Amino acid sequence: MQSNEKDFKKNVLVLDPDREFCKNVGMFLEDRFNVYIREDVESLDYTILLNQIQLMLVNVDNADAAFLEELSHIKKNHPEVKILFMYTIMPEKADIRLKIKKLADASIAKPFDVELLRIKMECLLRDVRSKRQFDFL
């Protein structure tokens, strides 16, 4: 039985409302990961199950309570899925920032070095660091 390389790559979902950004990040990551992209949280649970997602790379620049509630649902139903938040500027509301920090396994500020992103992702997927990896307080 012959396996292809795709079977051995980890499955990653890039979630950002900017489709072009998703495509660009996906191109940088596709050599090491199977990359799926989404622009919204609609049917996110189904996407995770269908594609056996192991890590989500999520933009939180415009995160609101409803968006974070959906991510809380995902974290509860799929605790094995790691979440790495990307941000340009963290939301100002303290309750939103607290919820982001609670949900995140790691974070990275945009613009970011793609190699640093890959390293963070690989560490999360291999559980190399038990502590959360934050670029912010």
N, C-alpha and C positions, 0 to 999 in steps of 0.2 A: 504494500500500500504506500503510495507516494503522497507526501504532505507538501503543501506549498508554503512559502514564506509568510503569507498572510495569517496562517494558523498560529504562528508563534509570536506575532506582534500583539501588543496590548491594544485594547479598544478604547479610544478617547473621543469624547464629545466636546466640541467647541460651541459654546452658547453665547452668542453676541448678536444684537440687532443689526449690526453692520455686516452684511453678507460678504462684502469684499474683504473686510478684515478677517472673517472666518476662513475664507479661501486662502488668503495669504499665510495665515498661521498654519492652516492645514498643509500647504505646500512645504513649509519648513519642517513640519513634523512627520510627514508621510513616509520618510525613509526609515523611521524607527517605530511608528505607531500606525494602526488603522484609524484614520481620522474621519469622524462624522461631524457634520455641522448642522446647527439649528439656529434660527433667529428668534424663537420664542419658546415658551414653556408648554405650549399646547401639545398634549399627548406625550409629554416628556417621559412619563413612567413607561409607556409602551415602547418608546425609542430605546430606553435603557435595557429593557427586557429583550427586545428583538435583536439588538446589536451587541448584547452582553458587555455593556459599557463598564469599564473599570475605573475611569477617571473622567471628571468633568472639569473643563476649563471655562469659567463663567465670568462674563463682564458684569461688574456691579456698580458701574458709574451712575446709573439711573435706577438703582434698586429701590423698590418701595415695599411696604408691608405685604402686599399680595404676592409679589414675586418671591420674597423671602419665605413666605408661608408655603408656597409650592416647593421650594427647595428643602424646607423642613420636612415636608411630606416625603420627598425623595430620600432624604437622609434617614428617615425613620423606616421606610420600606426597603431601602437598599443600603444598609449600613456599611457594606463592603466597598461601595463606590466612594472614591476619594474626590474631594472638591477643592480645586485651586481657583481662587478668585483673582481676577485681573481688575485693575482700576487705574484711572488717570487721576481722579480726585475722589476721595472717599466721601460718601454722602455726609451731610452736615448733621443730620438728626442723630442724637446720641443713641436712641433705641434701635435705629437701623444699623448703626455701626456696631453696637453690641451684638445684635443678631448675626451680622456678617461674621464677626469674630467667633461666635459660638459655632456656626455652621462650617467654617473653613478649616480645611486641613493644612492649607498653605495660602499665601497670597504673593502677588508680584505686581509691581508698579509698571504702568505703560508710560512711555515706550520701554521695552525690555530687550535685553540681549537674548536672542533665541537660544543660544547655548545654555544660558542660565536657566531658562524656562525648561529645556530638556532635562537638565540635571535635577531640577526640583521635581519634575514629573516622574523621572525614573526613581528617585529616592522615595517618593510617595508610593509608587507602585511596588517597590521592593520592601517597603516598611523599614527602610534604612534608618530613618530617624523616628523615634517614638514621639518626640515633641513636635508641636505644630511649627510650621515655618512661616513666619510673618515678616513682611517688609514694613508693617505699620504697627502702632500700639493698639 
